[in-house]
């Protein structure tokens, strides 16, 4: 990140900002569906809190993407009027809520990644992105405390809860490869000092997750070659349904203001 | 509110205990008359305690069940800002539920008991939440009308004689009035929008108007238990007084939106300086209260499902807490 900033094509910058924004929005959207249906009232409140933070961050990121793009699009245009193929979120976040164990495993894997990413992104050569990451970091630390403490309680709770979260971990683990799968576009962003190098983020994430899994008495699944590329617009079957529901009103009433 | 006219204790429980001269009952009433707050450890008549447990827990249940009809639109809110506002609102309702349960617990019941009463169908919650939210405009109408009616009921409760309830209400009212404005703002946007949006807003007003008026409970002529609650200063105004206030407050707001309330008999009475409105269909009110409203089954089923599916999570949390308690504490116990 200390490399001399180079001129980056604005498309690459926008694409990266949308990756972050879309992951936040889709995960926030999924959590939003749980509010009122959580295992306990306190969890309704906690889940709502995380959902609000994530969507709030997404709004800042979309506004920034719109500014860089300079074509007059708004945060809502990005959220409601893009098709599945144009969404850049991690495939991990579009996986179903499942039971509370799966919701928590998905959240922990994501929060640990976002935490390590924001820690570094707050020093980005892109000052806007750095500011969004610095602000988001405070929220993400809290999210990780919340999801991490639940993972420990469920992993080290009863035999049933242990089995449930271990199964969820096995199911979701393959999606974590995408978090660190570095391609030329990623390397170019890192060289420009806009983003941290992914291998460093991966090491930190891996250490953090391993420590938490040990505390939760859960076994770390082996890495598998199974990969999705949500960040490149290649999604699982779930995203289409999520977008159909989320975009329903703006798509049904084009041009209406709400 | 959401607590008037739902489920009152049997009349014999409402008779003040031992209002003998110089006895605890008389001293209690003197304190209430002097506008002193009654606190959890103070002596209180059994009827007072039971009335409050019922009223506060019904109010708490209503907040929890009330999360469902609006939560129905979180995933489909039409803009990111609206989505955030709605999540925050539903979260606030959950928060109200949490501190109302705490207020009820100060009277010697546990939240667990109260939740069991809700899930078994024994306890009531406000009937208003048994109505559906088929469109986005219903979210606006709930905020504007249902929260508006709730505020009318709750502002006097801020002066309720029972301290913990009164203090909870101060905070609840502050948030409810925010929600009411947010709901009205949704309606305002819709009424200034396309023909389809205006139609959506009018249809939602048609759906929510009469149920909102019913929220104040039966007419004073049929409300058997009001007198004692008023003497105990749990209740400050009668159902009809509050309903009238709500109508007088709300009609000009509907006019500003260019929407019409579905009441052909509605007219301004200049002499009495208030609106006159048509008769309320109390048969519908009774039917919904008995469980035959459009969504009674869905609402309770949703609560039961969340509770049942969360059982293993709550068990795990308890098991973990038991394991991580320091060994010495375990021995001491």
HADDOCK unambig.tbl for C-alpha pairs under 7 A between the chains (distance, minus, plus):
assign (segid A and resid 29 and name CA) (segid B and resid 75 and name CA) 6.14 0.50 0.50
assign (segid A and resid 32 and name CA) (segid B and resid 74 and name CA) 6.14 0.50 0.50
assign (segid A and resid 32 and name CA) (segid B and resid 75 and name CA) 6.38 0.50 0.50
assign (segid A and resid 32 and name CA) (segid B and resid 87 and name CA) 6.93 0.50 0.50
assign (segid A and resid 33 and name CA) (segid B and resid 74 and name CA) 6.64 0.50 0.50
assign (segid A and resid 33 and name CA) (segid B and resid 75 and name CA) 5.94 0.50 0.50
assign (segid A and resid 35 and name CA) (segid B and resid 71 and name CA) 6.77 0.50 0.50
assign (segid A and resid 36 and name CA) (segid B and resid 67 and name CA) 5.78 0.50 0.50
assign (segid A and resid 36 and name CA) (segid B and resid 68 and name CA) 6.15 0.50 0.50
assign (segid A and resid 36 and name CA) (segid B and resid 71 and name CA) 6.77 0.50 0.50
assign (segid A and resid 37 and name CA) (segid B and resid 306 and name CA) 4.99 0.50 0.50
assign (segid A and resid 38 and name CA) (segid B and resid 306 and name CA) 5.99 0.50 0.50
assign (segid A and resid 38 and name CA) (segid B and resid 310 and name CA) 6.93 0.50 0.50
assign (segid A and resid 39 and name CA) (segid B and resid 306 and name CA) 5.85 0.50 0.50
assign (segid A and resid 39 and name CA) (segid B and resid 307 and name CA) 5.88 0.50 0.50
assign (segid A and resid 39 and name CA) (segid B and resid 309 and name CA) 6.75 0.50 0.50
assign (segid A and resid 39 and name CA) (segid B and resid 310 and name CA) 3.79 0.50 0.50
assign (segid A and resid 39 and name CA) (segid B and resid 311 and name CA) 6.95 0.50 0.50
assign (segid A and resid 39 and name CA) (segid B and resid 313 and name CA) 6.67 0.50 0.50
assign (segid A and resid 40 and name CA) (segid B and resid 310 and name CA) 7.00 0.50 0.50
assign (segid A and resid 41 and name CA) (segid B and resid 94 and name CA) 6.69 0.50 0.50
assign (segid A and resid 45 and name CA) (segid B and resid 91 and name CA) 5.63 0.50 0.50
assign (segid A and resid 45 and name CA) (segid B and resid 94 and name CA) 6.61 0.50 0.50
assign (segid A and resid 48 and name CA) (segid B and resid 87 and name CA) 6.33 0.50 0.50
assign (segid A and resid 48 and name CA) (segid B and resid 91 and name CA) 6.15 0.50 0.50
assign (segid A and resid 52 and name CA) (segid B and resid 84 and name CA) 5.92 0.50 0.50
assign (segid A and resid 52 and name CA) (segid B and resid 87 and name CA) 6.86 0.50 0.50
assign (segid A and resid 76 and name CA) (segid B and resid 79 and name CA) 5.97 0.50 0.50
assign (segid A and resid 76 and name CA) (segid B and resid 80 and name CA) 6.40 0.50 0.50
assign (segid A and resid 153 and name CA) (segid B and resid 316 and name CA) 6.45 0.50 0.50
assign (segid A and resid 153 and name CA) (segid B and resid 317 and name CA) 5.62 0.50 0.50
assign (segid A and resid 153 and name CA) (segid B and resid 320 and name CA) 5.55 0.50 0.50
assign (segid A and resid 154 and name CA) (segid B and resid 313 and name CA) 6.98 0.50 0.50
assign (segid A and resid 154 and name CA) (segid B and resid 316 and name CA) 5.65 0.50 0.50
assign (segid A and resid 154 and name CA) (segid B and resid 317 and name CA) 6.83 0.50 0.50
assign (segid A and resid 156 and name CA) (segid B and resid 320 and name CA) 6.24 0.50 0.50
assign (segid A and resid 157 and name CA) (segid B and resid 316 and name CA) 4.23 0.50 0.50
assign (segid A and resid 157 and name CA) (segid B and resid 317 and name CA) 6.23 0.50 0.50
assign (segid A and resid 157 and name CA) (segid B and resid 319 and name CA) 5.23 0.50 0.50
assign (segid A and resid 157 and name CA) (segid B and resid 320 and name CA) 4.61 0.50 0.50
assign (segid A and resid 158 and name CA) (segid B and resid 316 and name CA) 5.11 0.50 0.50
assign (segid A and resid 158 and name CA) (segid B and resid 319 and name CA) 6.29 0.50 0.50
assign (segid A and resid 161 and name CA) (segid B and resid 312 and name CA) 6.57 0.50 0.50
assign (segid A and resid 161 and name CA) (segid B and resid 313 and name CA) 6.88 0.50 0.50
assign (segid A and resid 161 and name CA) (segid B and resid 316 and name CA) 6.12 0.50 0.50
assign (segid A and resid 245 and name CA) (segid B and resid 75 and name CA) 6.78 0.50 0.50
assign (segid A and resid 245 and name CA) (segid B and resid 76 and name CA) 6.03 0.50 0.50
assign (segid A and resid 246 and name CA) (segid B and resid 75 and name CA) 5.56 0.50 0.50
assign (segid A and resid 246 and name CA) (segid B and resid 76 and name CA) 4.76 0.50 0.50
assign (segid A and resid 247 and name CA) (segid B and resid 76 and name CA) 6.93 0.50 0.50
assign (segid A and resid 248 and name CA) (segid B and resid 76 and name CA) 6.67 0.50 0.50
assign (segid A and resid 249 and name CA) (segid B and resid 78 and name CA) 5.60 0.50 0.50
assign (segid A and resid 250 and name CA) (segid B and resid 78 and name CA) 6.06 0.50 0.50
assign (segid A and resid 256 and name CA) (segid B and resid 193 and name CA) 6.73 0.50 0.50
assign (segid A and resid 256 and name CA) (segid B and resid 194 and name CA) 6.63 0.50 0.50
assign (segid A and resid 257 and name CA) (segid B and resid 193 and name CA) 6.64 0.50 0.50
assign (segid A and resid 258 and name CA) (segid B and resid 78 and name CA) 6.56 0.50 0.50
assign (segid A and resid 258 and name CA) (segid B and resid 189 and name CA) 5.85 0.50 0.50
assign (segid A and resid 258 and name CA) (segid B and resid 190 and name CA) 6.62 0.50 0.50
